Amino acid sequence: MDQVVVITGAATGLGRATALKLATQGYKLVLVDFNEKDGLQTTEDSKSKGAEAIFVKADVSNEEDVKNYVNKAVESFGKIDYFINNAGIMIPFRLIHEYEINEYDRIMNINVKGAFLGIKYVIPVMLENGGGTIVNTVSSNSFKPTAYNGIYSATKHALAGMTKSIGQDYQTKNIFAVGVAPNTMKTNISASAAVTFTDEVGAAIHASTGPNIPATAEEVAEAVTFAMTNGKLLTGSIVNCAGGQIYN
Ligand SMILES: NC(=O)c1ccc[n+]([C@@H]2O[C@H](COP(=O)([O-])OP(=O)(O)OC[C@H]3O[C@@H](n4cnc5c(N)ncnc54)[C@H](O)[C@@H]3O)[C@@H](O)[C@H]2O)c1
């Protein structure tokens, strides 16, 4: 197997779980994150499972960093077959009018602009190589917002929109895009949101969420790899991993 996968947000959570799953299947891995310590750990763990893997430190919201990780992938492995566009953050739970402009800018820069920059610089490499598949990590919040999570939800609606547009616009170019939408996945991402958690916020989130079965990052990584290897079939669609919360 000489297929090359670039994964952003590979240091922890879903990105790390996806890297470790692919590491046993012979893919060449380009692992990207701004968390160097944990990113290097994922890289070492991938290598010890048998993968060829490199780590590139990058802030996905920085255009030069994005150009650099794309260039490093091509320099190291010659092409990009799959792009797992996964890095993302949450911000504190608030009503929309309570958000500070800097909180809005930060999450839009990472979750929307960062995802766009990756797509912008990976697609030319895929075109050169005759095609490829992009997997965007969206969210159940791409379908229905949970309470006190309006700006995060807006970012994930935006990324779902980009996924559908790629599905529509690149069919004849052999480039496919699939969204994977986790719901309650057991990672640390919500720690930064939970700083504003109160009983009132918790009750509202619970009421807006409804019953669902939480997933591990390893379980959602199964959906990511399924989406990755079935791009032609699934392009433009979102794989709903909501554990019974959302039906669509
Ligand atoms: N955990 C959930 O319940 C859940 C639900 C729906 C969607 N998601 C999405 O799943 C994706 C992965 O999140 P996770 O749950 O594994 O959390 P996580 O915090 O473990 O992983 C996110 C990774 O992205 C990296 N990252 C964040 N900002 C970055 C930046 N600017 N540049 C480079 N790397 C950056 C982090 O360092 C981290 O390694 C995110 O896009 C998130 O929005 C998570």
The ligand as a MOL file (V3000), in Angstrom:
LIG
                    3D

  0  0  0     0  0            999 V3000
M  V30 BEGIN CTAB
M  V30 COUNTS 44 48 0 0 0
M  V30 BEGIN ATOM
M  V30 1 N -15.9420 15.0160 21.1080 0
M  V30 2 C -17.1430 15.2390 20.6270 0
M  V30 3 O -18.1490 14.9910 21.3030 0
M  V30 4 C -17.3120 15.7810 19.2340 0
M  V30 5 C -18.6120 15.8260 18.7170 0
M  V30 6 C -18.7830 16.3180 17.4310 0
M  V30 7 C -17.7010 16.7230 16.6810 0
M  V30 8 N -16.4570 16.6850 17.2230 0 CHG=1
M  V30 9 C -15.3430 17.1480 16.3870 0
M  V30 10 O -14.3370 16.1430 16.3480 0
M  V30 11 C -13.0870 16.7610 15.9790 0
M  V30 12 C -11.9950 16.1750 16.8420 0
M  V30 13 O -12.2230 16.5570 18.1810 0
M  V30 14 P -12.0230 15.5700 19.4130 0
M  V30 15 O -13.3540 15.3690 20.0460 0
M  V30 16 O -11.2160 14.4290 19.0070 0 CHG=-1
M  V30 17 O -11.2510 16.5510 20.4310 0
M  V30 18 P -9.7140 16.7370 20.7570 0
M  V30 19 O -9.6300 18.0510 21.4550 0
M  V30 20 O -9.1870 15.5350 21.4380 0
M  V30 21 O -9.0270 16.8140 19.3280 0
M  V30 22 C -8.9170 17.9960 18.5800 0
M  V30 23 C -7.4970 18.0880 18.0600 0
M  V30 24 O -7.3950 19.2500 17.2250 0
M  V30 25 C -6.2120 19.9470 17.5790 0
M  V30 26 N -6.3530 21.3500 17.2310 0
M  V30 27 C -7.2500 22.2430 17.7150 0
M  V30 28 N -7.0510 23.4400 17.1710 0
M  V30 29 C -5.9950 23.3130 16.3140 0
M  V30 30 C -5.3100 24.2190 15.4680 0
M  V30 31 N -5.6480 25.5140 15.3920 0
M  V30 32 N -4.2890 23.7510 14.7220 0
M  V30 33 C -3.9070 22.4510 14.8040 0
M  V30 34 N -4.5250 21.5530 15.5990 0
M  V30 35 C -5.5570 21.9830 16.3490 0
M  V30 36 C -6.0460 19.7140 19.0710 0
M  V30 37 O -4.7260 19.9670 19.5450 0
M  V30 38 C -6.4740 18.2590 19.2050 0
M  V30 39 O -5.3790 17.3850 18.9950 0
M  V30 40 C -13.3020 18.2610 16.1240 0
M  V30 41 O -13.4510 18.8470 14.8440 0
M  V30 42 C -14.5990 18.3590 16.8920 0
M  V30 43 O -15.2940 19.5530 16.6520 0
M  V30 44 C -16.2330 16.2130 18.4790 0
M  V30 END ATOM
M  V30 BEGIN BOND
M  V30 1 1 1 2
M  V30 2 2 2 3
M  V30 3 1 2 4
M  V30 4 1 4 5
M  V30 5 2 4 44
M  V30 6 2 5 6
M  V30 7 1 6 7
M  V30 8 2 7 8
M  V30 9 1 8 9
M  V30 10 1 8 44
M  V30 11 1 9 10
M  V30 12 1 9 42
M  V30 13 1 10 11
M  V30 14 1 11 12
M  V30 15 1 11 40
M  V30 16 1 12 13
M  V30 17 1 13 14
M  V30 18 2 14 15
M  V30 19 1 14 16
M  V30 20 1 14 17
M  V30 21 1 17 18
M  V30 22 2 18 19
M  V30 23 1 18 20
M  V30 24 1 18 21
M  V30 25 1 21 22
M  V30 26 1 22 23
M  V30 27 1 23 24
M  V30 28 1 23 38
M  V30 29 1 24 25
M  V30 30 1 25 26
M  V30 31 1 25 36
M  V30 32 1 26 27
M  V30 33 1 26 35
M  V30 34 2 27 28
M  V30 35 1 28 29
M  V30 36 1 29 30
M  V30 37 2 29 35
M  V30 38 1 30 31
M  V30 39 2 30 32
M  V30 40 1 32 33
M  V30 41 2 33 34
M  V30 42 1 34 35
M  V30 43 1 36 37
M  V30 44 1 36 38
M  V30 45 1 38 39
M  V30 46 1 40 41
M  V30 47 1 40 42
M  V30 48 1 42 43
M  V30 END BOND
M  V30 END CTAB
M  END
